Amino acid sequence: MTRTLMRRWTAWPHGLMRGGVKLRPGPATSLVSVVRVDADGGEELLTGRFELLNGKLRLRPFAGLPVVPLGGFITVTFEAGYGDAGDVPEDLVHGVKLWVQAAYLAGAARGGIPEEVAAFLAARREVRL
């Protein structure tokens, strides 16, 4: 139920300095590494300057934000998921069961998502602008 994911940025995302950036897909549970890569492929480990708080990547207090070199990028590696199967929120488990039941009963001709499932998913939807 957990997996290791990597995000790659050519510039720091907006909001990193103002409360952090949500790592998607989530929920992000632990920070593995933050690495700066220059145009020649040289790497610098920057993990100590950052922290993961409530699923958001944040710069630690009093740590300077490193410059992303021209032609370079940043990779952020993190773990995301709910842990063990028993850690998945019950409303999501219930929603999946309802969805499977509806698909079984209605067959392929019906299509769409049952209203109960749509309500569970809407409560957890993350809006990006």
MMTF fields as JSON, N, C-alpha, C and O atoms, coordinates in Angstrom:
{
  "mmtfVersion": "1.0.0",
  "mmtfProducer": "UNKNOWN",
  "numBonds": 515,
  "numAtoms": 516,
  "numGroups": 129,
  "numChains": 1,
  "numModels": 1,
  "chainsPerModel": [1],
  "groupsPerChain": [129],
  "chainIdList": ["A"],
  "bondAtomList": [4, 2, 8, 6, 12, 10, 16, 14, 20, 18, 24, 22, 28, 26, 32, 30, 36, 34, 40, 38, 44, 42, 48, 46, 52, 50, 56, 54, 60, 58, 64, 62, 68, 66, 72, 70, 76, 74, 80, 78, 84, 82, 88, 86, 92, 90, 96, 94, 100, 98, 104, 102, 108, 106, 112, 110, 116, 114, 120, 118, 124, 122, 128, 126, 132, 130, 136, 134, 140, 138, 144, 142, 148, 146, 152, 150, 156, 154, 160, 158, 164, 162, 168, 166, 172, 170, 176, 174, 180, 178, 184, 182, 188, 186, 192, 190, 196, 194, 200, 198, 204, 202, 208, 206, 212, 210, 216, 214, 220, 218, 224, 222, 228, 226, 232, 230, 236, 234, 240, 238, 244, 242, 248, 246, 252, 250, 256, 254, 260, 258, 264, 262, 268, 266, 272, 270, 276, 274, 280, 278, 284, 282, 288, 286, 292, 290, 296, 294, 300, 298, 304, 302, 308, 306, 312, 310, 316, 314, 320, 318, 324, 322, 328, 326, 332, 330, 336, 334, 340, 338, 344, 342, 348, 346, 352, 350, 356, 354, 360, 358, 364, 362, 368, 366, 372, 370, 376, 374, 380, 378, 384, 382, 388, 386, 392, 390, 396, 394, 400, 398, 404, 402, 408, 406, 412, 410, 416, 414, 420, 418, 424, 422, 428, 426, 432, 430, 436, 434, 440, 438, 444, 442, 448, 446, 452, 450, 456, 454, 460, 458, 464, 462, 468, 466, 472, 470, 476, 474, 480, 478, 484, 482, 488, 486, 492, 490, 496, 494, 500, 498, 504, 502, 508, 506, 512, 510],
  "bondOrderList": [1, 1, 1, 1, 1, 1, 1, 1, 1, 1, 1, 1, 1, 1, 1, 1, 1, 1, 1, 1, 1, 1, 1, 1, 1, 1, 1, 1, 1, 1, 1, 1, 1, 1, 1, 1, 1, 1, 1, 1, 1, 1, 1, 1, 1, 1, 1, 1, 1, 1, 1, 1, 1, 1, 1, 1, 1, 1, 1, 1, 1, 1, 1, 1, 1, 1, 1, 1, 1, 1, 1, 1, 1, 1, 1, 1, 1, 1, 1, 1, 1, 1, 1, 1, 1, 1, 1, 1, 1, 1, 1, 1, 1, 1, 1, 1, 1, 1, 1, 1, 1, 1, 1, 1, 1, 1, 1, 1, 1, 1, 1, 1, 1, 1, 1, 1, 1, 1, 1, 1, 1, 1, 1, 1, 1, 1, 1, 1],
  "groupList": [{"groupName": "MET", "atomNameList": ["N", "CA", "C", "O"], "elementList": ["N", "C", "C", "O"], "formalChargeList": [0, 0, 0, 0], "bondAtomList": [1, 0, 2, 1, 3, 2], "bondOrderList": [1, 1, 2], "singleLetterCode": "M", "chemCompType": "L-PEPTIDE LINKING"}, {"groupName": "THR", "atomNameList": ["N", "CA", "C", "O"], "elementList": ["N", "C", "C", "O"], "formalChargeList": [0, 0, 0, 0], "bondAtomList": [1, 0, 2, 1, 3, 2], "bondOrderList": [1, 1, 2], "singleLetterCode": "T", "chemCompType": "L-PEPTIDE LINKING"}, {"groupName": "ARG", "atomNameList": ["N", "CA", "C", "O"], "elementList": ["N", "C", "C", "O"], "formalChargeList": [0, 0, 0, 0], "bondAtomList": [1, 0, 2, 1, 3, 2], "bondOrderList": [1, 1, 2], "singleLetterCode": "R", "chemCompType": "L-PEPTIDE LINKING"}, {"groupName": "LEU", "atomNameList": ["N", "CA", "C", "O"], "elementList": ["N", "C", "C", "O"], "formalChargeList": [0, 0, 0, 0], "bondAtomList": [1, 0, 2, 1, 3, 2], "bondOrderList": [1, 1, 2], "singleLetterCode": "L", "chemCompType": "L-PEPTIDE LINKING"}, {"groupName": "TRP", "atomNameList": ["N", "CA", "C", "O"], "elementList": ["N", "C", "C", "O"], "formalChargeList": [0, 0, 0, 0], "bondAtomList": [1, 0, 2, 1, 3, 2], "bondOrderList": [1, 1, 2], "singleLetterCode": "W", "chemCompType": "L-PEPTIDE LINKING"}, {"groupName": "ALA", "atomNameList": ["N", "CA", "C", "O"], "elementList": ["N", "C", "C", "O"], "formalChargeList": [0, 0, 0, 0], "bondAtomList": [1, 0, 2, 1, 3, 2], "bondOrderList": [1, 1, 2], "singleLetterCode": "A", "chemCompType": "L-PEPTIDE LINKING"}, {"groupName": "PRO", "atomNameList": ["N", "CA", "C", "O"], "elementList": ["N", "C", "C", "O"], "formalChargeList": [0, 0, 0, 0], "bondAtomList": [1, 0, 2, 1, 3, 2], "bondOrderList": [1, 1, 2], "singleLetterCode": "P", "chemCompType": "L-PEPTIDE LINKING"}, {"groupName": "HIS", "atomNameList": ["N", "CA", "C", "O"], "elementList": ["N", "C", "C", "O"], "formalChargeList": [0, 0, 0, 0], "bondAtomList": [1, 0, 2, 1, 3, 2], "bondOrderList": [1, 1, 2], "singleLetterCode": "H", "chemCompType": "L-PEPTIDE LINKING"}, {"groupName": "GLY", "atomNameList": ["N", "CA", "C", "O"], "elementList": ["N", "C", "C", "O"], "formalChargeList": [0, 0, 0, 0], "bondAtomList": [1, 0, 2, 1, 3, 2], "bondOrderList": [1, 1, 2], "singleLetterCode": "G", "chemCompType": "PEPTIDE LINKING"}, {"groupName": "VAL", "atomNameList": ["N", "CA", "C", "O"], "elementList": ["N", "C", "C", "O"], "formalChargeList": [0, 0, 0, 0], "bondAtomList": [1, 0, 2, 1, 3, 2], "bondOrderList": [1, 1, 2], "singleLetterCode": "V", "chemCompType": "L-PEPTIDE LINKING"}, {"groupName": "LYS", "atomNameList": ["N", "CA", "C", "O"], "elementList": ["N", "C", "C", "O"], "formalChargeList": [0, 0, 0, 0], "bondAtomList": [1, 0, 2, 1, 3, 2], "bondOrderList": [1, 1, 2], "singleLetterCode": "K", "chemCompType": "L-PEPTIDE LINKING"}, {"groupName": "SER", "atomNameList": ["N", "CA", "C", "O"], "elementList": ["N", "C", "C", "O"], "formalChargeList": [0, 0, 0, 0], "bondAtomList": [1, 0, 2, 1, 3, 2], "bondOrderList": [1, 1, 2], "singleLetterCode": "S", "chemCompType": "L-PEPTIDE LINKING"}, {"groupName": "ASP", "atomNameList": ["N", "CA", "C", "O"], "elementList": ["N", "C", "C", "O"], "formalChargeList": [0, 0, 0, 0], "bondAtomList": [1, 0, 2, 1, 3, 2], "bondOrderList": [1, 1, 2], "singleLetterCode": "D", "chemCompType": "L-PEPTIDE LINKING"}, {"groupName": "GLU", "atomNameList": ["N", "CA", "C", "O"], "elementList": ["N", "C", "C", "O"], "formalChargeList": [0, 0, 0, 0], "bondAtomList": [1, 0, 2, 1, 3, 2], "bondOrderList": [1, 1, 2], "singleLetterCode": "E", "chemCompType": "L-PEPTIDE LINKING"}, {"groupName": "PHE", "atomNameList": ["N", "CA", "C", "O"], "elementList": ["N", "C", "C", "O"], "formalChargeList": [0, 0, 0, 0], "bondAtomList": [1, 0, 2, 1, 3, 2], "bondOrderList": [1, 1, 2], "singleLetterCode": "F", "chemCompType": "L-PEPTIDE LINKING"}, {"groupName": "ASN", "atomNameList": ["N", "CA", "C", "O"], "elementList": ["N", "C", "C", "O"], "formalChargeList": [0, 0, 0, 0], "bondAtomList": [1, 0, 2, 1, 3, 2], "bondOrderList": [1, 1, 2], "singleLetterCode": "N", "chemCompType": "L-PEPTIDE LINKING"}, {"groupName": "ILE", "atomNameList": ["N", "CA", "C", "O"], "elementList": ["N", "C", "C", "O"], "formalChargeList": [0, 0, 0, 0], "bondAtomList": [1, 0, 2, 1, 3, 2], "bondOrderList": [1, 1, 2], "singleLetterCode": "I", "chemCompType": "L-PEPTIDE LINKING"}, {"groupName": "TYR", "atomNameList": ["N", "CA", "C", "O"], "elementList": ["N", "C", "C", "O"], "formalChargeList": [0, 0, 0, 0], "bondAtomList": [1, 0, 2, 1, 3, 2], "bondOrderList": [1, 1, 2], "singleLetterCode": "Y", "chemCompType": "L-PEPTIDE LINKING"}, {"groupName": "GLN", "atomNameList": ["N", "CA", "C", "O"], "elementList": ["N", "C", "C", "O"], "formalChargeList": [0, 0, 0, 0], "bondAtomList": [1, 0, 2, 1, 3, 2], "bondOrderList": [1, 1, 2], "singleLetterCode": "Q", "chemCompType": "L-PEPTIDE LINKING"}],
  "groupTypeList": [0, 1, 2, 1, 3, 0, 2, 2, 4, 1, 5, 4, 6, 7, 8, 3, 0, 2, 8, 8, 9, 10, 3, 2, 6, 8, 6, 5, 1, 11, 3, 9, 11, 9, 9, 2, 9, 12, 5, 12, 8, 8, 13, 13, 3, 3, 1, 8, 2, 14, 13, 3, 3, 15, 8, 10, 3, 2, 3, 2, 6, 14, 5, 8, 3, 6, 9, 9, 6, 3, 8, 8, 14, 16, 1, 9, 1, 14, 13, 5, 8, 17, 8, 12, 5, 8, 12, 9, 6, 13, 12, 3, 9, 7, 8, 9, 10, 3, 4, 9, 18, 5, 5, 17, 3, 5, 8, 5, 5, 2, 8, 8, 16, 6, 13, 13, 9, 5, 5, 14, 3, 5, 5, 2, 2, 13, 9, 2, 3],
  "groupIdList": [1, 2, 3, 4, 5, 6, 7, 8, 9, 10, 11, 12, 13, 14, 15, 16, 17, 18, 19, 20, 21, 22, 23, 24, 25, 26, 27, 28, 29, 30, 31, 32, 33, 34, 35, 36, 37, 38, 39, 40, 41, 42, 43, 44, 45, 46, 47, 48, 49, 50, 51, 52, 53, 54, 55, 56, 57, 58, 59, 60, 61, 62, 63, 64, 65, 66, 67, 68, 69, 70, 71, 72, 73, 74, 75, 76, 77, 78, 79, 80, 81, 82, 83, 84, 85, 86, 87, 88, 89, 90, 91, 92, 93, 94, 95, 96, 97, 98, 99, 100, 101, 102, 103, 104, 105, 106, 107, 108, 109, 110, 111, 112, 113, 114, 115, 116, 117, 118, 119, 120, 121, 122, 123, 124, 125, 126, 127, 128, 129],
  "secStructList": [7, 3, 3, 3, 3, 3, 3, 3, 3, 1, 1, 7, 7, 6, 6, 6, 6, 6, 6, 7, 3, 3, 7, 1, 1, 1, 7, 3, 3, 3, 3, 3, 3, 3, 3, 3, 3, 7, 6, 6, 1, 7, 3, 3, 3, 7, 4, 4, 4, 3, 3, 3, 3, 6, 6, 3, 3, 3, 3, 7, 6, 6, 7, 7, 7, 7, 7, 7, 7, 6, 6, 7, 3, 3, 3, 3, 3, 3, 3, 3, 3, 7, 1, 1, 4, 4, 4, 1, 7, 2, 2, 2, 2, 2, 2, 2, 2, 2, 2, 2, 2, 2, 2, 2, 2, 2, 7, 6, 6, 6, 7, 1, 7, 7, 2, 2, 2, 2, 2, 2, 2, 2, 2, 2, 7, 7, 7, 7, 7],
  "xCoordList": [0.814, 0.0, 0.858, 0.324, 2.164, 3.028, 3.929, 4.187, 4.399, 5.318, 6.249, 5.932, 7.387, 8.372, 8.176, 8.147, 8.042, 7.793, 8.864, 9.545, 9.002, 9.974, 9.327, 8.616, 9.58, 9.162, 10.42, 11.432, 10.344, 11.485, 11.029, 10.034, 11.772, 11.441, 12.651, 13.781, 12.409, 13.473, 13.539, 14.478, 12.572, 12.534, 11.743, 10.89, 12.036, 11.292, 9.83, 9.536, 8.908, 7.483, 7.059, 7.605, 6.062, 5.51, 4.92, 4.342, 5.058, 4.493, 5.471, 5.168, 6.635, 7.603, 8.016, 8.169, 8.194, 8.599, 7.409, 7.601, 6.194, 4.996, 4.165, 3.047, 4.69, 3.888, 4.144, 3.689, 4.854, 5.196, 4.413, 3.447, 4.855, 4.245, 3.773, 4.552, 2.513, 1.953, 2.563, 2.542, 3.1, 3.672, 2.562, 1.88, 2.389, 1.323, 1.917, 3.012, 1.254, 0.031, 0.34, 1.443, -0.629, -0.411, -1.251, -1.883, -1.257, -0.559, 0.934, 1.316, 1.764, 3.204, 3.473, 2.993, 4.245, 4.469, 5.897, 6.124, 6.869, 8.25, 9.081, 8.849, 10.051, 10.956, 12.188, 12.838, 12.51, 13.673, 14.884, 15.941, 14.737, 15.872, 15.436, 14.397, 16.266, 16.156, 17.55, 18.524, 17.637, 18.926, 18.904, 17.955, 19.978, 20.154, 21.113, 22.183, 20.718, 21.533, 21.877, 20.989, 23.182, 23.569, 23.521, 23.238, 23.797, 23.692, 24.636, 24.369, 25.728, 26.699, 26.385, 27.113, 25.314, 24.932, 25.494, 25.265, 26.23, 26.74, 25.608, 24.696, 25.66, 24.576, 25.03, 26.175, 24.105, 24.344, 23.125, 22.0, 23.348, 22.271, 21.867, 22.706, 20.58, 20.061, 19.003, 18.336, 18.839, 17.744, 17.695, 16.607, 18.834, 18.876, 18.268, 17.936, 18.115, 17.518, 15.991, 15.345, 15.422, 13.979, 13.368, 14.053, 12.046, 11.279, 9.933, 9.484, 9.302, 7.97, 7.032, 7.193, 6.052, 5.116, 3.71, 3.382, 2.876, 1.498, 1.428, 0.551, 2.346, 2.346, 2.912, 2.869, 3.451, 4.007, 5.518, 6.045, 6.203, 7.64, 7.866, 7.331, 8.666, 8.934, 10.426, 11.16, 10.855, 12.223, 12.314, 11.45, 13.35, 13.516, 13.771, 14.312, 13.382, 13.637, 15.125, 15.981, 15.407, 16.751, 17.632, 18.841, 17.047, 17.801, 17.592, 16.472, 18.648, 18.54, 18.063, 18.395, 17.278, 16.788, 17.875, 18.247, 18.389, 19.461, 18.975, 17.809, 19.872, 19.567, 19.547, 20.394, 18.572, 18.547, 19.433, 19.136, 20.513, 21.44, 20.809, 19.926, 21.262, 20.791, 21.058, 22.187, 20.044, 20.168, 20.079, 20.176, 19.898, 19.813, 18.387, 17.444, 18.244, 16.92, 17.043, 18.137, 15.897, 15.788, 14.962, 13.944, 15.401, 14.568, 14.212, 15.069, 12.953, 12.461, 11.899, 10.969, 12.467, 12.01, 11.306, 11.824, 10.117, 9.327, 8.501, 8.291, 8.04, 7.142, 5.725, 5.495, 4.783, 3.384, 2.519, 2.865, 1.403, 0.454, -0.053, 0.251, -0.824, -1.457, -0.779, -1.241, 0.298, 0.939, 0.301, 0.166, -0.089, -0.731, -2.161, -2.752, -2.706, -4.077, -5.054, -6.05, -4.792, -5.664, -5.623, -6.479, -4.624, -4.499, -5.287, -5.403, -5.828, -6.611, -7.912, -8.585, -8.28, -9.513, -10.738, -10.908, -11.564, -12.719, -13.67, -14.262, -13.831, -14.751, -14.251, -15.061, -12.921, -12.396, -12.6, -12.945, -12.392, -12.627, -14.093, -14.413, -14.971, -16.412, -16.783, -17.585, -16.203, -16.489, -16.08, -16.813, -14.931, -14.477, -15.41, -15.741, -15.826, -16.748, -18.075, -18.623, -18.594, -19.85, -19.691, -20.581, -18.555, -18.297, -18.242, -18.833, -17.544, -17.446, -18.822, -19.179, -19.592, -20.937, -21.804, -22.497, -21.773, -22.585, -22.173, -23.027, -20.865, -20.399, -20.866, -21.242, -20.837, -21.273, -22.765, -23.189, -23.561, -25.013, -25.475, -26.394, -24.865, -25.33, -24.703, -25.278, -23.547, -22.878, -22.222, -22.29, -21.603, -20.847, -21.753, -21.295, -23.03, -23.927, -24.251, -24.494, -24.261, -24.683, -23.664, -24.023, -22.4, -21.347, -21.564, -22.576, -20.636, -20.753, -20.379, -20.126, -20.348, -19.988, -21.233, -21.936, -21.528, -22.675, -22.534, -21.421, -23.651, -23.637, -22.904, -22.188, -23.071, -22.393, -20.874, -20.159, -20.389, -18.948, -18.449, -17.38, -19.219, -18.839, -18.698, -17.818, -19.559, -19.481, -18.202, -17.553, -17.823, -16.564, -15.368, -14.476, -15.361, -14.233, -14.162, -13.073, -15.319, -15.346, -14.785, -14.145, -15.023, -14.523, -12.994, -12.386, -12.377, -10.916, -10.227, -9.003, -10.979, -10.42, -9.55, -9.921, -8.395, -7.478, -7.558, -7.353, -7.852, -8.006, -6.673, -6.02, -6.273, -5.044, -5.41, -6.252, -4.788, -5.023, -3.816, -3.811],
  "yCoordList": [-1.201, 0.0, 1.265, 2.37, 1.117, 2.288, 2.07, 0.937, 3.17, 3.086, 4.277, 5.324, 4.109, 5.18, 5.884, 5.249, 7.199, 8.015, 9.089, 9.425, 9.621, 10.687, 11.796, 11.533, 13.019, 14.206, 14.913, 14.95, 15.471, 16.18, 17.578, 17.748, 18.581, 19.977, 20.694, 20.478, 21.548, 22.381, 23.723, 24.493, 23.994, 25.197, 24.818, 23.932, 25.498, 25.205, 25.568, 26.635, 24.723, 25.023, 26.191, 26.412, 26.932, 28.045, 27.489, 26.402, 28.207, 27.796, 27.072, 26.844, 26.704, 25.994, 26.832, 26.306, 28.118, 29.018, 29.449, 29.913, 29.301, 29.735, 28.544, 28.351, 27.756, 26.667, 25.305, 24.3, 25.237, 23.948, 23.601, 24.273, 22.53, 22.045, 20.618, 19.766, 20.357, 19.021, 18.092, 18.388, 16.977, 15.994, 15.056, 14.44, 14.955, 14.142, 13.026, 13.199, 11.881, 11.548, 11.229, 10.802, 11.44, 11.279, 10.176, 9.411, 10.095, 10.966, 10.627, 9.465, 11.667, 11.502, 11.241, 11.978, 10.185, 9.8, 9.996, 10.211, 9.928, 10.155, 10.665, 10.329, 11.483, 12.063, 11.176, 10.907, 10.722, 9.861, 10.711, 10.573, 11.605, 12.438, 13.635, 13.624, 14.666, 15.829, 16.0, 16.177, 15.946, 15.989, 17.072, 17.179, 17.882, 18.88, 18.28, 17.784, 18.329, 17.797, 18.952, 19.668, 19.134, 20.223, 19.743, 18.575, 20.644, 20.336, 19.22, 18.542, 19.017, 17.966, 16.637, 15.662, 16.587, 15.364, 15.232, 14.22, 16.244, 16.214, 16.357, 17.158, 15.593, 15.579, 16.12, 15.932, 16.797, 17.282, 16.928, 17.283, 16.232, 15.829, 17.012, 17.599, 17.362, 18.517, 18.126, 18.999, 16.854, 16.365, 17.044, 17.325, 17.31, 17.908, 19.289, 19.74, 19.967, 21.313, 21.288, 22.323, 20.103, 19.998, 19.058, 18.244, 19.195, 18.304, 18.041, 18.795, 16.965, 16.625, 16.799, 16.143, 17.683, 17.958, 17.941, 18.739, 17.033, 16.874, 16.672, 17.223, 15.888, 15.582, 16.671, 16.566, 17.733, 18.848, 18.923, 18.783, 19.145, 19.376, 20.827, 21.748, 21.021, 22.368, 22.548, 21.596, 23.798, 24.164, 24.257, 24.862, 23.666, 23.74, 25.194, 25.977, 25.55, 26.916, 27.254, 26.441, 28.441, 29.008, 28.311, 28.542, 27.467, 26.839, 27.655, 28.073, 27.879, 28.621, 27.726, 26.543, 28.312, 27.574, 27.559, 28.616, 26.387, 26.308, 26.712, 26.522, 27.26, 27.665, 26.42, 25.538, 26.358, 25.289, 25.758, 26.78, 25.037, 25.497, 25.494, 24.687, 26.385, 26.461, 25.116, 24.626, 24.532, 23.23, 22.064, 20.905, 22.363, 21.329, 21.124, 21.673, 20.327, 20.042, 19.529, 19.268, 19.397, 18.874, 17.596, 17.542, 16.566, 15.377, 15.22, 15.323, 14.975, 14.728, 13.314, 12.999, 12.466, 11.09, 10.962, 11.395, 10.361, 10.246, 8.976, 8.37, 8.586, 7.445, 7.963, 8.925, 7.309, 7.718, 6.482, 5.394, 6.664, 5.577, 5.537, 6.413, 4.515, 4.388, 3.373, 3.155, 2.743, 1.725, 0.379, -0.041, -0.3, -1.604, -1.454, -0.378, -2.545, -2.517, -2.056, -1.404, -2.378, -1.965, -0.468, 0.053, 0.229, 1.67, 2.505, 3.72, 1.873, 2.604, 3.059, 2.251, 4.342, 4.837, 4.007, 3.636, 3.735, 2.863, 3.394, 2.603, 4.721, 5.237, 4.944, 4.74, 4.918, 4.565, 3.083, 2.717, 2.231, 0.798, 0.561, -0.196, 1.209, 1.059, 1.561, 0.936, 2.688, 3.243, 2.297, 2.132, 1.683, 0.734, -0.477, -0.968, -0.95, -2.092, -1.753, -2.569, -0.54, -0.127, -0.01, -0.389, 0.515, 0.681, -0.684, -0.864, -1.628, -2.966, -3.625, -4.27, -3.46, -4.031, -3.44, -4.177, -2.126, -1.472, -1.929, -2.155, -2.066, -2.518, -3.951, -4.286, -4.779, -6.161, -6.237, -6.975, -5.465, -5.514, -4.861, -5.36, -3.775, -3.021, -3.492, -3.296, -4.102, -4.53, -3.351, -2.222, -3.603, -2.576, -1.524, -0.419, -1.846, -0.919, 0.323, 1.382, 0.227, 1.357, 2.483, 3.629, 2.188, 3.215, 4.181, 4.096, 5.093, 6.106, 5.585, 4.394, 6.487, 6.173, 6.326, 7.329, 5.363, 5.51, 6.768, 7.166, 7.383, 8.63, 8.487, 9.401, 7.35, 7.152, 7.175, 7.747, 6.554, 6.512, 7.9, 8.319, 8.613, 9.972, 10.869, 11.728, 10.675, 11.485, 11.181, 12.103, 9.897, 9.537, 10.148, 10.713, 10.028, 10.541, 12.067, 12.635, 12.731, 14.197, 14.738, 15.789, 14.025, 14.471, 14.414, 15.106, 13.611, 13.451, 14.084, 14.021, 14.68, 15.262, 16.459, 17.285, 16.545, 17.669, 18.549, 18.078, 19.813, 20.741, 21.419, 21.896, 21.458, 22.162, 23.295, 23.141, 24.419, 25.575, 25.821, 26.75],
  "zCoordList": [0.0, 0.0, 0.0, -0.098, 0.108, -0.036, -1.241, -1.648, -1.801, -2.926, -2.906, -2.341, -3.521, -3.611, -4.945, -6.0, -4.883, -6.074, -6.2, -5.231, -7.406, -7.632, -8.454, -9.424, -8.058, -8.801, -9.282, -8.583, -10.479, -11.063, -11.449, -12.154, -10.974, -11.26, -11.841, -11.402, -12.83, -13.382, -12.662, -12.864, -11.845, -10.988, -9.738, -9.777, -8.632, -7.401, -7.587, -8.127, -7.16, -7.312, -6.423, -5.342, -6.921, -6.133, -4.842, -4.841, -3.774, -2.497, -1.593, -0.422, -2.104, -1.28, -0.076, 1.027, -0.28, 0.8, 1.669, 2.793, 1.157, 1.885, 2.341, 1.864, 3.243, 3.808, 3.2, 3.746, 2.092, 1.527, 0.283, -0.079, -0.366, -1.598, -1.365, -0.938, -1.642, -1.469, -2.517, -3.712, -2.062, -2.967, -3.425, -2.607, -4.731, -5.308, -6.131, -6.667, -6.265, -5.551, -4.098, -3.758, -3.273, -1.848, -1.27, -1.998, 0.012, 0.95, 1.044, 1.179, 0.969, 1.142, 2.614, 3.476, 2.91, 4.297, 4.768, 5.958, 3.863, 4.276, 3.105, 1.943, 3.46, 2.474, 2.38, 3.389, 1.178, 0.972, 0.617, 1.233, -0.391, -0.78, -1.605, -2.265, -1.546, -2.427, -3.015, -2.284, -4.343, -5.02, -6.088, -6.864, -6.116, -7.172, -8.197, -7.844, -9.468, -10.551, -11.486, -11.949, -11.763, -12.665, -14.119, -14.383, -15.048, -16.475, -16.905, -17.897, -16.183, -16.515, -15.834, -16.02, -15.05, -14.367, -12.96, -12.297, -12.495, -11.125, -10.129, -10.332, -9.064, -8.077, -6.731, -6.32, -6.05, -4.689, -3.849, -4.199, -2.748, -1.853, -0.982, -0.299, -1.007, -0.266, 0.76, 1.314, 1.02, 1.858, 3.224, 3.726, 3.829, 5.159, 5.253, 6.349, 4.14, 4.141, 4.127, 4.294, 3.928, 3.753, 4.774, 5.392, 4.936, 5.797, 5.147, 4.284, 5.573, 5.107, 6.287, 7.317, 6.141, 7.216, 6.649, 5.772, 7.146, 6.675, 5.167, 4.502, 4.635, 3.209, 2.321, 1.095, 2.945, 2.173, 2.341, 3.445, 1.225, 1.251, 1.661, 1.043, 2.711, 3.22, 3.418, 3.682, 3.285, 3.603, 5.126, 5.762, 5.712, 7.169, 7.579, 6.797, 8.8, 9.267, 9.188, 9.536, 8.734, 8.624, 7.584, 7.549, 6.741, 5.66, 4.392, 4.096, 3.659, 2.408, 1.28, 1.22, 0.386, -0.77, -1.84, -2.35, -2.187, -3.174, -4.567, -4.912, -5.342, -6.712, -7.594, -7.457, -8.5, -9.491, -10.643, -11.261, -10.945, -11.983, -13.373, -13.661, -14.214, -15.594, -16.274, -16.258, -16.858, -17.489, -16.512, -16.915, -15.248, -14.224, -13.755, -14.325, -12.71, -12.17, -10.739, -10.24, -10.105, -8.742, -8.804, -9.494, -8.083, -7.939, -6.464, -5.586, -6.216, -4.861, -4.846, -5.589, -4.002, -3.873, -2.523, -1.493, -2.548, -1.325, -1.35, -2.401, -0.182, -0.07, 0.128, 0.861, -0.539, -0.446, -0.276, -0.736, 0.382, 0.566, 1.991, 2.801, 2.283, 3.591, 4.49, 5.611, 4.045, 4.872, 4.627, 3.478, 5.674, 5.553, 5.053, 5.137, 4.532, 4.021, 5.098, 4.783, 6.348, 7.443, 7.726, 8.441, 7.165, 7.382, 6.37, 6.535, 5.328, 4.332, 4.995, 5.634, 4.855, 5.486, 5.085, 3.923, 6.061, 5.856, 4.788, 4.054, 4.681, 3.666, 2.251, 1.347, 2.04, 0.718, 0.426, -0.697, 1.42, 1.246, 0.906, -0.01, 1.647, 1.411, 0.017, -0.676, -0.392, -1.716, -2.835, -3.81, -2.703, -3.725, -3.775, -4.854, -2.617, -2.583, -3.258, -3.999, -3.0, -3.637, -5.15, -5.911, -5.57, -7.0, -7.697, -8.762, -7.102, -7.677, -7.715, -8.7, -6.64, -6.606, -7.714, -8.415, -7.877, -8.905, -10.302, -11.158, -10.535, -11.842, -12.115, -13.238, -11.088, -11.24, -11.545, -12.435, -10.797, -10.967, -12.258, -12.907, -12.634, -13.794, -15.096, -16.166, -15.016, -16.238, -16.929, -16.443, -18.032, -18.753, -19.389, -19.681, -19.611, -20.306, -19.494, -20.074, -18.168, -17.33, -17.335, -17.605, -17.043, -17.0, -15.849, -15.153, -15.641, -14.596, -13.224, -13.044, -12.263, -10.88, -10.014, -10.137, -9.141, -8.232, -7.367, -7.024, -7.02, -6.25, -4.922, -4.514, -4.238, -2.96, -3.132, -2.309, -4.197, -4.46, -4.837, -4.394, -5.653, -6.047, -4.821, -4.78, -3.822, -2.596, -1.825, -1.329, -1.712, -1.032, -1.74, -1.107, -3.07, -3.849, -3.808, -3.734, -3.857, -3.831, -2.525, -2.508, -1.433, -0.129, -0.068, 0.748, -0.909, -0.895, -2.096, -2.208, -2.977, -4.198, -3.846, -3.012, -4.485, -4.304, -5.549, -6.667, -5.345, -6.47, -6.722, -5.794, -7.994, -8.385, -9.309, -10.194, -9.108, -9.985, -10.839, -11.647]
}
